[in-house]
Amino acid sequence: MKRRLGSNMNIGASSLLLIFIVLSLITFAIMTLSEALTNKQLIRRSLDNTTAYYTACNEAEVRLSELATTSTTESVSFNQPINEDSSRYLHVSALINRDEGTYSILEWKVITKSPQLDTSITVLQ
């Protein structure tokens, strides 16, 4: 009787291939979930920033309309904070027509304050 040498190897190879495929699918599923969570955080931050910008725009419009009816000056300029920490604000400049109670916007832009960096170096003696 002759024994076949390669018959036992086929069972082990197919099991190893199946384990490799399952591990690959699990890895891709984890990577996809991680990417989805990252995108969700990015979209949430973008939504919060957009909402804060439009809220600041609405408040600036209300302030301009109040100034158009009550102001004695012909030009106004003010900064409307966009976020709580005041690192971003809306800079508004306008000409006011007191006779008609209207205004013309000259400048409407978002300004971001850059953080003050510590550039000093401490030298040990």
Steps between C-alpha positions, in 0.01 A plus 500: 500500500620837404422804708433833339714774637303808391149408614533631858632838382182600313285512813740730683548737204126556453457568874786750496353670192159526668655648817696753292185607310298541821778704663526719188124567502507588871793739442320674212181526707689665789673743261164592342342559840791717608475710182125541548546624857768747388272633225215536749719714729613713207144557383391589855781759530412643158133525596585675828728750323239573232225547757720735706586704188139547395396584857769771506379627160143525628612686812710738291202572272280575802766728642537682166127553468487641855794729425335616176200631692672638811857590405619856456819404319524437128733201513522214749744218552474219753609143568242230562643191678435172320607247764513500878876533535503803265773358281279572197287804444306671225632845412225727363534853360204691359385843387177612658243718325321660794233665286374174354594274793706274274860388483752389238748232597861590423675204659375163623774250576600229743821566691681228691732603778820303494617374838792679661792262491769500763823555311723554801770246571617424850874442515636310797822633654 
